[in-house]
Amino acid sequence: MVVLKRKGSVTAGQRQKVYISKSSLWKGDPEKSLVEGIRSSGGRNSLGRVTVRARGSMHRRKYRKIDFNRSSFTRGVVQRIEYDPNRTALIALVKCVDTDGLSYIICPKGLKEGDTVSSGEVGSQIQVGNAMPLKYIPAGIFVHNIELKPGKGAQLVRSAGTCARLMNKSGGLAMVKLPSGEVRYVSSDCSAVVGEVSNADIKNIKLGKAGATRWLGRRSKVRGVAMNPIDHPHGGGEGKTSGGRHPVTPWGKPTKGKKTRNNSRTDKWRVSSRHAKR
């Protein structure tokens, strides 16, 4: 069971730190056959130009290969629950009953070592951790790891503590309500996993010091009002100013509220949004 812990008054950086205890998780190395090297791009593209600002200085880590398709086994036993530095959710190492093969999956809430999970439409039961097409899941059930195209792998609802509700099904389509409040249609042949994603308490942690954000690969940002006019539209002015205009990016694009979704009007799969006008 994952619990929150608080650091003692040792240093100024640790005094306010609240973190998730990993005492119940696997303490050894990850499965060697399921990891590969990963290198931080620092927010730069193949030409070396910065395309995403305030990225870099990430702590060294290895990437765990997650089976988002759930195609490596039809029935497996959970060997252990592990921490994954590349995502907010916990992961589970599953051993296939038929082939003894190993694979990592996103760990649902309540899954424990020794539990049995299944994948596919044959003989699957509605229990936490089982993956199956949406057409076999009753309406009203919470699901996660939802596919957008059959067989492509899970793309929606994968972060810690999230879940979507299956509203109804008709005409080969399933209506799901996403954590954002958006309601959209997905093909009934798309697969999903029953239950909620684990590690919901991650929203309650406190990093305690600025250096912890650097470990996560996030660099500090400079305010636009602290720059010169040549560097940012908010820059310049006598004394301290608040910008003098609606918030914009360094390139003059409106920010903080302007919708950037291009397919909001033409997306036939989208039913409604939490931010839609009423």
C-alpha positions as CSV (number, residue, x, y, z in Angstrom):
1,M,0.0,0.0,0.0
2,V,1.4,3.4,-1.0
3,V,1.3,6.1,1.7
4,L,2.4,9.7,2.0
5,K,5.4,10.5,4.2
6,R,6.9,13.8,5.4
7,K,10.6,14.5,5.7
8,G,11.9,15.7,9.1
9,S,13.4,19.1,9.8
10,V,16.9,18.2,8.5
11,T,17.5,20.8,5.8
12,A,15.6,23.8,4.5
13,G,14.9,21.8,1.3
14,Q,13.5,18.8,3.0
15,R,11.5,20.5,5.7
16,Q,8.4,20.9,3.6
17,K,8.9,17.8,1.5
18,V,6.0,15.4,1.2
19,Y,6.7,12.2,-0.8
20,I,5.2,8.8,-1.5
21,S,6.8,6.0,0.4
22,K,8.1,3.1,-1.8
23,S,8.5,0.6,1.1
24,S,5.8,-1.6,-0.4
25,L,7.3,-1.5,-3.9
26,W,9.9,-3.7,-5.6
27,K,13.4,-2.6,-4.3
28,G,15.5,-4.3,-6.9
29,D,16.4,-3.4,-10.5
30,P,13.8,-3.5,-13.2
31,E,13.5,-6.5,-15.5
32,K,16.6,-6.2,-17.8
33,S,14.9,-7.5,-20.9
34,L,12.2,-4.8,-20.7
35,V,14.4,-1.7,-20.3
36,E,16.3,0.4,-22.8
37,G,18.3,3.5,-22.7
38,I,16.7,7.0,-22.9
39,R,18.3,10.3,-23.5
40,S,16.7,13.7,-22.8
41,S,16.4,15.9,-25.8
42,G,16.5,19.1,-23.7
43,G,13.5,20.4,-25.7
44,R,15.5,20.4,-28.9
45,N,14.6,18.9,-32.3
46,S,16.8,17.0,-34.8
47,L,18.3,20.3,-35.9
48,G,19.4,21.3,-32.4
49,R,16.9,24.1,-32.1
50,V,14.8,24.6,-29.0
51,T,11.2,23.8,-29.7
52,V,10.0,23.4,-26.1
53,R,11.4,25.9,-23.7
54,A,12.3,25.2,-20.0
55,R,13.4,21.6,-20.5
56,G,16.6,19.9,-19.7
57,S,18.9,18.6,-16.8
58,M,16.9,15.5,-16.3
59,H,18.1,12.8,-13.9
60,R,19.5,9.7,-15.6
61,R,16.9,7.0,-16.0
62,K,16.0,3.9,-18.0
63,Y,12.9,3.5,-20.0
64,R,10.6,0.6,-19.1
65,K,8.8,-0.9,-22.1
66,I,5.1,-0.9,-21.3
67,D,2.7,-3.2,-23.1
68,F,0.0,-0.8,-24.0
69,N,-1.5,-3.2,-26.5
70,R,-1.8,-6.0,-23.9
71,S,-0.9,-8.4,-26.7
72,S,1.9,-10.2,-25.0
73,F,-0.3,-12.4,-22.8
74,T,-3.9,-13.5,-22.6
75,R,-3.7,-14.6,-18.9
76,G,-0.9,-13.6,-16.6
77,V,0.1,-13.4,-12.9
78,V,1.4,-10.2,-11.3
79,Q,4.9,-10.8,-10.1
80,R,5.6,-7.4,-8.4
81,I,4.6,-3.7,-8.4
82,E,7.4,-1.3,-9.4
83,Y,8.1,2.4,-9.5
84,D,8.6,3.9,-12.9
85,P,10.5,7.2,-13.1
86,N,9.1,7.9,-16.6
87,R,5.4,8.2,-15.6
88,T,3.3,9.2,-12.6
89,A,1.5,5.8,-12.4
90,L,3.0,2.6,-10.9
91,I,3.7,-0.4,-13.2
92,A,3.2,-4.1,-12.7
93,L,5.4,-6.9,-13.9
94,V,3.2,-9.7,-15.3
95,K,4.2,-13.2,-16.2
96,C,2.3,-15.0,-18.9
97,V,0.8,-18.3,-17.7
98,D,1.2,-20.0,-21.1
99,T,4.6,-18.8,-22.3
100,D,6.3,-17.6,-19.1
101,G,7.0,-14.4,-20.9
102,L,7.3,-11.1,-18.9
103,S,5.8,-7.7,-19.6
104,Y,5.1,-4.4,-17.9
105,I,1.6,-3.0,-17.7
106,I,0.2,0.2,-16.1
107,C,-0.8,-0.9,-12.6
108,P,-4.5,-0.3,-11.8
109,K,-5.7,0.8,-8.3
110,G,-6.0,-2.2,-6.0
111,L,-3.9,-4.7,-8.0
112,K,-1.6,-6.7,-5.8
113,E,1.2,-9.2,-6.2
114,G,-0.2,-12.7,-7.1
115,D,-3.4,-11.4,-8.7
116,T,-4.4,-12.7,-12.1
117,V,-5.1,-10.4,-15.1
118,S,-6.3,-11.3,-18.5
119,S,-6.4,-9.6,-22.0
120,G,-8.7,-10.2,-24.9
121,E,-12.3,-10.9,-25.4
122,V,-12.3,-14.6,-24.7
123,G,-13.1,-15.6,-21.1
124,S,-12.4,-12.1,-19.7
125,Q,-14.3,-11.1,-16.6
126,I,-15.2,-7.6,-15.4
127,Q,-12.5,-7.2,-12.7
128,V,-9.8,-4.7,-12.1
129,G,-6.8,-5.1,-14.4
130,N,-8.5,-7.0,-17.2
131,A,-8.3,-5.6,-20.7
132,M,-11.0,-6.2,-23.3
133,P,-12.9,-4.3,-26.1
134,L,-15.3,-1.7,-24.9
135,K,-18.2,-3.7,-26.4
136,Y,-17.8,-6.3,-23.7
137,I,-17.7,-3.8,-20.8
138,P,-21.0,-2.8,-19.2
139,A,-22.1,0.8,-19.2
140,G,-21.2,2.8,-16.0
141,I,-17.9,1.0,-15.4
142,F,-14.7,3.0,-14.8
143,V,-11.9,2.2,-17.3
144,H,-8.5,3.5,-18.3
145,N,-5.8,2.8,-20.9
146,I,-8.3,3.5,-23.7
147,E,-7.4,3.0,-27.4
148,L,-8.3,5.5,-30.1
149,K,-7.8,3.0,-32.9
150,P,-8.2,-0.8,-32.5
151,G,-4.9,-2.5,-32.0
152,K,-2.9,0.7,-31.8
153,G,-2.4,0.7,-28.0
154,A,-3.7,2.7,-25.2
155,Q,-3.5,6.5,-25.7
156,L,-6.1,7.9,-23.3
157,V,-6.4,7.9,-19.5
158,R,-2.9,6.7,-18.5
159,S,-1.7,9.0,-15.8
160,A,-1.9,8.3,-12.0
161,G,-5.3,8.4,-10.4
162,T,-7.3,9.0,-13.6
163,C,-10.2,7.0,-14.9
164,A,-13.0,7.4,-17.5
165,R,-16.6,6.4,-17.3
166,L,-18.2,4.3,-20.0
167,M,-21.5,6.1,-20.6
168,N,-23.3,4.0,-23.2
169,K,-22.9,2.0,-26.4
170,S,-24.8,2.0,-29.7
171,G,-24.1,1.5,-33.4
172,G,-20.6,0.2,-32.9
173,L,-19.5,3.2,-30.9
174,A,-18.9,3.7,-27.2
175,M,-19.4,7.0,-25.4
176,V,-16.8,7.7,-22.7
177,K,-16.5,10.6,-20.3
178,L,-12.8,11.5,-19.9
179,P,-11.2,13.0,-16.8
180,S,-11.1,16.4,-18.4
181,G,-14.9,16.4,-18.6
182,E,-15.0,15.9,-22.3
183,V,-17.4,13.3,-23.7
184,R,-16.4,11.6,-26.9
185,Y,-17.2,8.5,-29.0
186,V,-14.7,5.7,-29.4
187,S,-15.0,2.6,-31.5
188,S,-16.5,-0.4,-29.5
189,D,-13.6,-2.5,-30.9
190,C,-11.1,-0.4,-29.1
191,S,-9.6,-2.0,-25.9
192,A,-9.7,-0.6,-22.4
193,V,-8.7,-1.8,-19.0
194,V,-11.2,-2.0,-16.1
195,G,-10.5,0.1,-13.1
196,E,-8.7,3.3,-12.1
197,V,-5.0,4.0,-12.5
198,S,-2.9,3.6,-9.4
199,N,-0.9,6.1,-7.3
200,A,-3.6,8.7,-7.0
201,D,-1.8,10.3,-4.0
202,I,0.8,11.8,-6.3
203,K,-1.3,14.9,-6.5
204,N,-0.6,15.5,-2.8
205,I,3.2,15.4,-2.9
206,K,5.4,18.5,-2.3
207,L,8.8,18.6,-3.9
208,G,10.3,20.8,-1.2
209,K,13.0,22.5,-3.2
210,A,13.7,23.8,-6.6
211,G,16.3,21.2,-7.3
212,A,13.7,18.5,-7.3
213,T,12.0,20.1,-10.4
214,R,15.4,20.0,-12.2
215,W,15.6,16.2,-11.5
216,L,12.2,15.9,-13.4
217,G,13.7,17.8,-16.4
218,R,12.0,21.1,-15.8
219,R,14.1,24.3,-15.9
220,S,13.1,27.5,-14.3
221,K,11.3,30.1,-16.5
222,V,12.0,33.8,-16.8
223,R,9.0,36.2,-16.6
224,G,8.3,38.2,-19.6
225,V,7.9,41.4,-17.6
226,A,11.5,40.9,-16.4
227,M,12.9,41.0,-20.0
228,N,13.7,43.8,-22.4
229,P,11.2,44.8,-25.1
230,I,13.3,43.1,-27.8
231,D,13.0,39.8,-26.0
232,H,9.3,39.8,-25.0
233,P,6.2,41.8,-25.7
234,H,5.7,42.3,-21.9
235,G,9.3,43.6,-21.4
236,G,10.5,47.1,-20.8
237,G,8.9,50.0,-19.1
238,E,10.0,52.3,-16.2
239,G,10.1,50.4,-12.9
240,K,8.2,47.3,-12.3
241,T,5.2,46.8,-14.7
242,S,2.6,44.1,-15.1
243,G,2.9,43.9,-18.9
244,G,0.2,46.4,-19.9
245,R,-1.6,44.0,-22.3
246,H,-3.3,40.6,-22.3
247,P,-0.9,37.8,-21.7
248,V,1.0,36.6,-24.8
249,T,3.9,34.3,-25.7
250,P,7.3,35.7,-26.6
251,W,6.0,35.6,-30.2
252,G,2.9,37.6,-29.6
253,K,0.4,34.6,-29.6
254,P,-2.4,35.0,-27.0
255,T,-2.1,32.6,-24.1
256,K,-3.9,31.8,-20.8
257,G,-7.3,30.9,-22.1
258,K,-7.1,31.0,-25.9
259,K,-8.2,27.7,-27.4
260,T,-5.5,26.1,-29.5
261,R,-7.4,22.9,-30.6
262,N,-7.6,22.9,-34.4
263,N,-10.2,20.1,-34.8
264,S,-12.7,21.2,-32.2
265,R,-15.4,22.0,-34.9
266,T,-14.7,19.1,-37.2
267,D,-14.0,16.4,-34.7
268,K,-17.0,14.1,-35.3
269,W,-16.1,11.9,-32.4
270,R,-16.3,14.7,-29.8
271,V,-19.7,15.0,-28.1
272,S,-19.1,17.8,-25.7
273,S,-16.4,19.5,-23.7
274,R,-16.3,20.9,-20.2
275,H,-15.3,24.3,-21.7
276,A,-17.9,24.3,-24.4
277,K,-20.3,27.3,-24.5
278,R,-23.8,26.7,-23.2
